[in-house]
Amino acid sequence: MEESSVESEGKVLVRIELNKSEYEVLKVLARREGYSLVSDYLRRLIKDVIEGRVGKGISGGEQADVIVKKLERVVVDLLNPYTGKIDEIARRLAEIIELLERGEVERAREVIREKPREVKRAPSTAIEKLKEQGVVFQEDVQWMKSPDRFFEKLKKEGAIVVSIGSEKVALDPDFWAKFTEEVGKISVGDLEEAADMLGMALGEVAGRLLRKMAKAGIAVYDEDSGVWILKIQK
């Protein structure tokens, strides 16, 4: 931090050096409070501190510099290569600041001690997306220039690719194992009821898959044994 006086105006210029992550956090907080410029937001914070509107109710001998140091440690702990963490930093800092302004020191301490929430990375490849969804139907990727090449790529990467009627379907091996296991537990012959039961167990795509298989004649309910039989070949 650097301070220099401006005698002609009776003012002091304070320059603060921040890293990019810290500045991005301040921008988020400034926008949250309705400020388009970070400098205006900082000016208001400083004025609030001087006029005693910040920190009222702080007790127990905890000094402001101790809290600041703890905040700095939170920032360091939260920083990592994932972009989503910047939102988590802003959320945590905003919550801590708001708690301190209300004098809720103990709650602020609890937030400081909380472990940062893990930011889930969105799937970046087709096979990762398949693993997340369980199934990819050809009718859902007709917008692609070459759906056949897409399914071939998934197959090479470990997916189960089958034909249901005239449609290709890619299945995640783990999902397929759970699907066949759940189908084996169903003893009702009504297709819609069976599909709904699968949907509750594995999600809507499971019920959709059974309906397509039944329509193509490769999922059949055996009245004698009281179970569904899958006649699909991988």
BALOBA-1460 file (C-alpha; in Angstrom, 3 decimals):
// residues 234
<rec num="1" residu="m" x="0.000" y="0.000" z="0.000"/>
<rec num="2" residu="e" x="1.295" y="3.472" z="-0.830"/>
<rec num="3" residu="e" x="0.125" y="6.831" z="0.622"/>
<rec num="4" residu="s" x="0.961" y="10.273" z="-0.735"/>
<rec num="5" residu="s" x="-0.404" y="13.716" z="0.177"/>
<rec num="6" residu="v" x="-1.995" y="16.099" z="-2.274"/>
<rec num="7" residu="e" x="-1.433" y="19.415" z="-0.505"/>
<rec num="8" residu="s" x="-3.317" y="21.632" z="-2.941"/>
<rec num="9" residu="e" x="-6.544" y="19.819" z="-2.237"/>
<rec num="10" residu="g" x="-5.823" y="18.766" z="1.342"/>
<rec num="11" residu="k" x="-6.248" y="15.123" z="0.446"/>
<rec num="12" residu="v" x="-4.234" y="11.914" z="0.657"/>
<rec num="13" residu="l" x="-3.951" y="9.516" z="-2.267"/>
<rec num="14" residu="v" x="-3.901" y="5.859" z="-1.221"/>
<rec num="15" residu="r" x="-2.805" y="3.268" z="-3.746"/>
<rec num="16" residu="i" x="-3.487" y="-0.395" z="-3.068"/>
<rec num="17" residu="e" x="-1.926" y="-3.188" z="-5.091"/>
<rec num="18" residu="l" x="-4.160" y="-6.255" z="-5.562"/>
<rec num="19" residu="n" x="-3.712" y="-9.440" z="-7.528"/>
<rec num="20" residu="k" x="-6.204" y="-10.243" z="-10.288"/>
<rec num="21" residu="s" x="-8.234" y="-12.693" z="-8.195"/>
<rec num="22" residu="e" x="-8.653" y="-10.214" z="-5.342"/>
<rec num="23" residu="y" x="-9.696" y="-7.488" z="-7.782"/>
<rec num="24" residu="e" x="-12.279" y="-9.792" z="-9.398"/>
<rec num="25" residu="v" x="-13.762" y="-10.500" z="-5.967"/>
<rec num="26" residu="l" x="-14.036" y="-6.764" z="-5.275"/>
<rec num="27" residu="k" x="-15.772" y="-6.234" z="-8.627"/>
<rec num="28" residu="v" x="-18.377" y="-8.861" z="-7.748"/>
<rec num="29" residu="l" x="-18.949" y="-7.320" z="-4.311"/>
<rec num="30" residu="a" x="-19.152" y="-3.811" z="-5.800"/>
<rec num="31" residu="r" x="-21.799" y="-4.883" z="-8.331"/>
<rec num="32" residu="r" x="-23.727" y="-6.618" z="-5.545"/>
<rec num="33" residu="e" x="-23.921" y="-3.283" z="-3.728"/>
<rec num="34" residu="g" x="-24.862" y="-1.369" z="-6.889"/>
<rec num="35" residu="y" x="-21.466" y="0.178" z="-7.692"/>
<rec num="36" residu="s" x="-20.092" y="0.072" z="-11.238"/>
<rec num="37" residu="l" x="-16.606" y="1.168" z="-10.114"/>
<rec num="38" residu="v" x="-14.521" y="-0.673" z="-7.535"/>
<rec num="39" residu="s" x="-12.972" y="2.614" z="-6.405"/>
<rec num="40" residu="d" x="-16.402" y="4.036" z="-5.510"/>
<rec num="41" residu="y" x="-17.211" y="0.895" z="-3.548"/>
<rec num="42" residu="l" x="-13.933" y="1.061" z="-1.605"/>
<rec num="43" residu="r" x="-14.499" y="4.755" z="-0.885"/>
<rec num="44" residu="r" x="-17.880" y="3.940" z="0.632"/>
<rec num="45" residu="l" x="-16.417" y="1.121" z="2.746"/>
<rec num="46" residu="i" x="-13.702" y="3.424" z="4.091"/>
<rec num="47" residu="k" x="-16.274" y="6.089" z="4.908"/>
<rec num="48" residu="d" x="-18.426" y="3.535" z="6.723"/>
<rec num="49" residu="v" x="-15.440" y="2.421" z="8.795"/>
<rec num="50" residu="i" x="-14.541" y="6.014" z="9.711"/>
<rec num="51" residu="e" x="-18.121" y="6.858" z="10.665"/>
<rec num="52" residu="g" x="-18.429" y="3.679" z="12.743"/>
<rec num="53" residu="r" x="-21.039" y="1.911" z="10.649"/>
<rec num="54" residu="v" x="-18.845" y="-1.166" z="10.191"/>
<rec num="55" residu="g" x="-17.839" y="-3.446" z="13.026"/>
<rec num="56" residu="k" x="-20.476" y="-2.386" z="15.583"/>
<rec num="57" residu="g" x="-21.147" y="-5.118" z="18.043"/>
<rec num="58" residu="i" x="-17.749" y="-6.801" z="17.622"/>
<rec num="59" residu="s" x="-16.703" y="-8.041" z="21.026"/>
<rec num="60" residu="g" x="-14.532" y="-10.605" z="22.723"/>
<rec num="61" residu="g" x="-11.305" y="-8.742" z="22.070"/>
<rec num="62" residu="e" x="-11.010" y="-9.791" z="18.422"/>
<rec num="63" residu="q" x="-9.260" y="-7.014" z="16.543"/>
<rec num="64" residu="a" x="-10.047" y="-6.018" z="12.969"/>
<rec num="65" residu="d" x="-6.614" y="-6.997" z="11.713"/>
<rec num="66" residu="v" x="-7.100" y="-10.554" z="13.013"/>
<rec num="67" residu="i" x="-10.367" y="-10.849" z="11.086"/>
<rec num="68" residu="v" x="-8.712" y="-9.459" z="7.954"/>
<rec num="69" residu="k" x="-5.929" y="-12.030" z="8.227"/>
<rec num="70" residu="k" x="-8.492" y="-14.803" z="8.537"/>
<rec num="71" residu="l" x="-10.297" y="-13.485" z="5.474"/>
<rec num="72" residu="e" x="-7.025" y="-13.484" z="3.582"/>
<rec num="73" residu="r" x="-6.463" y="-17.131" z="4.524"/>
<rec num="74" residu="v" x="-9.966" y="-17.982" z="3.295"/>
<rec num="75" residu="v" x="-9.159" y="-16.349" z="-0.052"/>
<rec num="76" residu="v" x="-5.889" y="-18.262" z="-0.351"/>
<rec num="77" residu="d" x="-7.619" y="-21.560" z="0.492"/>
<rec num="78" residu="l" x="-10.332" y="-20.954" z="-2.058"/>
<rec num="79" residu="l" x="-8.136" y="-19.905" z="-4.955"/>
<rec num="80" residu="n" x="-7.487" y="-22.630" z="-7.517"/>
<rec num="81" residu="p" x="-7.393" y="-22.974" z="-11.338"/>
<rec num="82" residu="y" x="-11.145" y="-23.475" z="-11.711"/>
<rec num="83" residu="t" x="-13.058" y="-20.385" z="-12.764"/>
<rec num="84" residu="g" x="-16.083" y="-21.327" z="-10.702"/>
<rec num="85" residu="k" x="-14.158" y="-20.745" z="-7.492"/>
<rec num="86" residu="i" x="-14.253" y="-16.961" z="-7.971"/>
<rec num="87" residu="d" x="-18.017" y="-17.017" z="-7.373"/>
<rec num="88" residu="e" x="-17.491" y="-19.077" z="-4.224"/>
<rec num="89" residu="i" x="-14.914" y="-16.568" z="-2.964"/>
<rec num="90" residu="a" x="-17.299" y="-13.667" z="-3.593"/>
<rec num="91" residu="r" x="-20.151" y="-15.463" z="-1.878"/>
<rec num="92" residu="r" x="-18.113" y="-16.309" z="1.196"/>
<rec num="93" residu="l" x="-16.592" y="-12.834" z="1.545"/>
<rec num="94" residu="a" x="-19.942" y="-11.123" z="1.038"/>
<rec num="95" residu="e" x="-21.535" y="-13.352" z="3.677"/>
<rec num="96" residu="i" x="-18.715" y="-12.722" z="6.166"/>
<rec num="97" residu="i" x="-18.799" y="-8.951" z="5.603"/>
<rec num="98" residu="e" x="-22.574" y="-8.872" z="6.037"/>
<rec num="99" residu="l" x="-22.350" y="-10.875" z="9.269"/>
<rec num="100" residu="l" x="-19.660" y="-8.567" z="10.657"/>
<rec num="101" residu="e" x="-21.712" y="-5.493" z="9.767"/>
<rec num="102" residu="r" x="-24.602" y="-6.965" z="11.757"/>
<rec num="103" residu="g" x="-22.273" y="-7.725" z="14.653"/>
<rec num="104" residu="e" x="-22.686" y="-11.500" z="14.321"/>
<rec num="105" residu="v" x="-19.029" y="-12.284" z="15.010"/>
<rec num="106" residu="e" x="-19.494" y="-15.903" z="16.069"/>
<rec num="107" residu="r" x="-21.425" y="-16.741" z="12.915"/>
<rec num="108" residu="a" x="-18.735" y="-15.005" z="10.835"/>
<rec num="109" residu="r" x="-16.121" y="-17.175" z="12.511"/>
<rec num="110" residu="e" x="-18.132" y="-20.283" z="11.610"/>
<rec num="111" residu="v" x="-18.277" y="-19.222" z="7.954"/>
<rec num="112" residu="i" x="-14.520" y="-18.577" z="7.964"/>
<rec num="113" residu="r" x="-13.919" y="-22.102" z="9.300"/>
<rec num="114" residu="e" x="-16.253" y="-23.752" z="6.781"/>
<rec num="115" residu="k" x="-14.591" y="-25.804" z="4.074"/>
<rec num="116" residu="p" x="-15.095" y="-24.385" z="0.557"/>
<rec num="117" residu="r" x="-17.748" y="-26.121" z="-1.462"/>
<rec num="118" residu="e" x="-16.413" y="-28.199" z="-4.312"/>
<rec num="119" residu="v" x="-17.242" y="-26.739" z="-7.707"/>
<rec num="120" residu="k" x="-18.430" y="-29.456" z="-10.002"/>
<rec num="121" residu="r" x="-16.759" y="-29.338" z="-13.389"/>
<rec num="122" residu="a" x="-19.091" y="-29.696" z="-16.327"/>
<rec num="123" residu="p" x="-18.411" y="-32.738" z="-18.539"/>
<rec num="124" residu="s" x="-16.125" y="-31.722" z="-21.397"/>
<rec num="125" residu="t" x="-16.135" y="-34.847" z="-23.589"/>
<rec num="126" residu="a" x="-18.836" y="-36.992" z="-25.140"/>
<rec num="127" residu="i" x="-17.905" y="-40.042" z="-23.072"/>
<rec num="128" residu="e" x="-18.002" y="-37.974" z="-19.853"/>
<rec num="129" residu="k" x="-21.442" y="-36.656" z="-20.767"/>
<rec num="130" residu="l" x="-22.621" y="-40.206" z="-21.516"/>
<rec num="131" residu="k" x="-21.372" y="-41.365" z="-18.120"/>
<rec num="132" residu="e" x="-23.313" y="-38.540" z="-16.493"/>
<rec num="133" residu="q" x="-26.545" y="-39.114" z="-18.475"/>
<rec num="134" residu="g" x="-26.369" y="-42.907" z="-18.785"/>
<rec num="135" residu="v" x="-27.871" y="-42.987" z="-22.282"/>
<rec num="136" residu="v" x="-27.561" y="-41.047" z="-25.529"/>
<rec num="137" residu="f" x="-30.318" y="-41.578" z="-28.110"/>
<rec num="138" residu="q" x="-29.661" y="-41.037" z="-31.803"/>
<rec num="139" residu="e" x="-32.796" y="-38.937" z="-32.163"/>
<rec num="140" residu="d" x="-31.307" y="-36.440" z="-29.706"/>
<rec num="141" residu="v" x="-28.157" y="-35.869" z="-31.798"/>
<rec num="142" residu="q" x="-29.685" y="-35.616" z="-35.284"/>
<rec num="143" residu="w" x="-28.364" y="-32.069" z="-35.462"/>
<rec num="144" residu="m" x="-24.855" y="-33.496" z="-35.852"/>
<rec num="145" residu="k" x="-23.354" y="-33.736" z="-39.331"/>
<rec num="146" residu="s" x="-22.328" y="-37.353" z="-38.776"/>
<rec num="147" residu="p" x="-24.177" y="-39.113" z="-35.910"/>
<rec num="148" residu="d" x="-22.751" y="-42.488" z="-37.024"/>
<rec num="149" residu="r" x="-19.199" y="-41.235" z="-36.525"/>
<rec num="150" residu="f" x="-20.212" y="-39.887" z="-33.122"/>
<rec num="151" residu="f" x="-21.500" y="-43.289" z="-31.982"/>
<rec num="152" residu="e" x="-18.421" y="-45.036" z="-33.356"/>
<rec num="153" residu="k" x="-16.242" y="-42.694" z="-31.315"/>
<rec num="154" residu="l" x="-18.253" y="-43.432" z="-28.168"/>
<rec num="155" residu="k" x="-17.919" y="-47.172" z="-28.815"/>
<rec num="156" residu="k" x="-14.122" y="-46.899" z="-29.134"/>
<rec num="157" residu="e" x="-14.037" y="-45.034" z="-25.829"/>
<rec num="158" residu="g" x="-15.869" y="-47.808" z="-23.986"/>
<rec num="159" residu="a" x="-19.568" y="-47.156" z="-24.514"/>
<rec num="160" residu="i" x="-22.056" y="-49.897" z="-25.352"/>
<rec num="161" residu="v" x="-23.673" y="-49.020" z="-28.681"/>
<rec num="162" residu="v" x="-26.787" y="-50.968" z="-29.714"/>
<rec num="163" residu="s" x="-29.504" y="-50.697" z="-32.329"/>
<rec num="164" residu="i" x="-33.079" y="-50.360" z="-31.141"/>
<rec num="165" residu="g" x="-35.198" y="-50.610" z="-34.253"/>
<rec num="166" residu="s" x="-33.657" y="-48.167" z="-36.715"/>
<rec num="167" residu="e" x="-32.102" y="-46.034" z="-33.984"/>
<rec num="168" residu="k" x="-28.654" y="-46.274" z="-32.442"/>
<rec num="169" residu="v" x="-28.329" y="-45.857" z="-28.705"/>
<rec num="170" residu="a" x="-25.139" y="-45.417" z="-26.662"/>
<rec num="171" residu="l" x="-25.144" y="-46.818" z="-23.114"/>
<rec num="172" residu="d" x="-22.739" y="-46.237" z="-20.282"/>
<rec num="173" residu="p" x="-21.644" y="-49.713" z="-19.056"/>
<rec num="174" residu="d" x="-22.357" y="-48.890" z="-15.395"/>
<rec num="175" residu="f" x="-25.788" y="-47.529" z="-16.264"/>
<rec num="176" residu="w" x="-26.564" y="-50.596" z="-18.385"/>
<rec num="177" residu="a" x="-25.632" y="-52.919" z="-15.510"/>
<rec num="178" residu="k" x="-27.958" y="-51.013" z="-13.153"/>
<rec num="179" residu="f" x="-30.689" y="-50.938" z="-15.821"/>
<rec num="180" residu="t" x="-30.692" y="-54.717" z="-16.353"/>
<rec num="181" residu="e" x="-30.614" y="-55.251" z="-12.592"/>
<rec num="182" residu="e" x="-33.632" y="-53.002" z="-12.027"/>
<rec num="183" residu="v" x="-35.550" y="-54.504" z="-14.949"/>
<rec num="184" residu="g" x="-35.041" y="-57.932" z="-13.378"/>
<rec num="185" residu="k" x="-36.819" y="-56.706" z="-10.224"/>
<rec num="186" residu="i" x="-39.961" y="-55.545" z="-12.036"/>
<rec num="187" residu="s" x="-42.824" y="-58.029" z="-11.939"/>
<rec num="188" residu="v" x="-45.608" y="-55.873" z="-13.431"/>
<rec num="189" residu="g" x="-46.508" y="-56.428" z="-17.074"/>
<rec num="190" residu="d" x="-47.918" y="-52.969" z="-17.828"/>
<rec num="191" residu="l" x="-45.290" y="-51.101" z="-19.866"/>
<rec num="192" residu="e" x="-46.085" y="-47.631" z="-18.570"/>
<rec num="193" residu="e" x="-46.077" y="-48.779" z="-14.965"/>
<rec num="194" residu="a" x="-42.810" y="-50.643" z="-15.487"/>
<rec num="195" residu="a" x="-41.265" y="-47.605" z="-17.209"/>
<rec num="196" residu="d" x="-42.366" y="-45.348" z="-14.352"/>
<rec num="197" residu="m" x="-40.787" y="-47.689" z="-11.823"/>
<rec num="198" residu="l" x="-37.524" y="-47.608" z="-13.774"/>
<rec num="199" residu="g" x="-37.741" y="-43.833" z="-13.976"/>
<rec num="200" residu="m" x="-38.025" y="-43.543" z="-10.211"/>
<rec num="201" residu="a" x="-35.021" y="-45.843" z="-9.728"/>
<rec num="202" residu="l" x="-32.650" y="-44.593" z="-12.440"/>
<rec num="203" residu="g" x="-34.112" y="-41.411" z="-13.910"/>
<rec num="204" residu="e" x="-36.366" y="-40.527" z="-16.829"/>
<rec num="205" residu="v" x="-33.949" y="-41.886" z="-19.468"/>
<rec num="206" residu="a" x="-34.333" y="-45.413" z="-18.056"/>
<rec num="207" residu="g" x="-38.102" y="-45.369" z="-18.555"/>
<rec num="208" residu="r" x="-37.627" y="-43.896" z="-22.016"/>
<rec num="209" residu="l" x="-35.161" y="-46.658" z="-22.889"/>
<rec num="210" residu="l" x="-37.563" y="-49.418" z="-21.816"/>
<rec num="211" residu="r" x="-40.387" y="-47.902" z="-23.854"/>
<rec num="212" residu="k" x="-38.204" y="-47.814" z="-26.976"/>
<rec num="213" residu="m" x="-37.028" y="-51.384" z="-26.406"/>
<rec num="214" residu="a" x="-40.596" y="-52.619" z="-25.892"/>
<rec num="215" residu="k" x="-41.777" y="-50.827" z="-29.041"/>
<rec num="216" residu="a" x="-38.961" y="-52.487" z="-31.023"/>
<rec num="217" residu="g" x="-39.865" y="-55.912" z="-29.590"/>
<rec num="218" residu="i" x="-36.597" y="-56.419" z="-27.713"/>
<rec num="219" residu="a" x="-38.056" y="-55.908" z="-24.240"/>
<rec num="220" residu="v" x="-40.855" y="-58.395" z="-23.668"/>
<rec num="221" residu="y" x="-42.834" y="-59.279" z="-20.566"/>
<rec num="222" residu="d" x="-42.982" y="-63.045" z="-20.008"/>
<rec num="223" residu="e" x="-46.384" y="-63.879" z="-18.506"/>
<rec num="224" residu="d" x="-45.280" y="-67.337" z="-17.386"/>
<rec num="225" residu="s" x="-42.231" y="-66.251" z="-15.410"/>
<rec num="226" residu="g" x="-43.620" y="-62.816" z="-14.504"/>
<rec num="227" residu="v" x="-40.469" y="-60.914" z="-15.532"/>
<rec num="228" residu="w" x="-39.264" y="-58.655" z="-18.336"/>
<rec num="229" residu="i" x="-36.835" y="-60.251" z="-20.803"/>
<rec num="230" residu="l" x="-34.337" y="-58.136" z="-22.722"/>
<rec num="231" residu="k" x="-33.445" y="-59.575" z="-26.125"/>
<rec num="232" residu="i" x="-30.835" y="-57.002" z="-26.940"/>
<rec num="233" residu="q" x="-27.421" y="-57.952" z="-28.311"/>
<rec num="234" residu="k" x="-24.395" y="-55.789" z="-27.500"/>
